[in-house]
Amino acid sequence: MHLRLDDLRDADLSELYALYEEGEVPDEEDVRGEMRGLTLAGRGVARTRLWRRAANLAPWAGMRIEDRGGVNHVGYPPLVFDRYGFETYVERDKEGGALVLDYDMEENPYALRRLEERLREIEDGLFLGRSYLRVGGRRVFLHYYAVEPAEGREIPIV
């Protein structure tokens, strides 16, 4: 079966965990361009199907990943804005590694600067990410999300 973004919409936490663990650390060059995204299951209330449905009504329209960085698209088409930049780098560690999206940038709001996301490729062109909040020198898992190239789907940016 060839997975696409929408196939993950109803995946539960254990399914996403297994997919992420089996995923490959992508090269930075493989994750570039406009990406459409989907917020998936997470901790606590984010485990519920209702939360996942509500999260997908949130104004996150995906992201653009470029050489060593990127930016999120926030809003509802046709009004979508570039907000909340991040730096990217590949990290290989005892957990297997990932492409890291690090939001610790001066222009981001303080709370968002504690955010770190880790992407792995789970299917050709389909990336599964884990979002973490850095608290006291450790990472606290928040939720999963997925992105894939926006190919043919223009994201109008204001």
C-alpha positions, 0 to 999 in steps of 0.5 A: 500500500502506498501511503499518502497524507490523508491515509494518516488522518485517523491513525492512532498513537500506536500506529503513528509510533510504529510508522515513525520508528520504521521511518528513515532519516531524510537528507535535507535535500530530500525535504524541500519546497512547499508542503501541505500538512496534517496534525495527527494524534498526540498526548493526553486530550490529543489522543482523541479523535475529536481533538484530531478533527479540531486540530485540522480546523486550526489555521496551519496550512503547511510549511515551506522548507528551504536550505537550512530553514523554513517557515510555516503557512498560517491562515485559511486560503486565500489568506495565508501568511508566512509565520514562525520560522525554523532552522533545519539540520540532520541529527543522528542520535541514539534514537536513530535521528531525524531532520530537526526543525528548531524554532529557537529563533529570536523573531518567534514568540518566546513560547514557540522558541521552546518547540522542536520538531523531528521529521522522518520519511515513512514513504517516498515523499511522505514525512511524519513528524514528532513535535516536542516542547523543550522543558528544563533540558529535556523534550516533552512529546506533544503530538505527531503531524505529517507533511508531503509536497504540495505538488499541484496544490498552490498555497497562496501566500499573502 
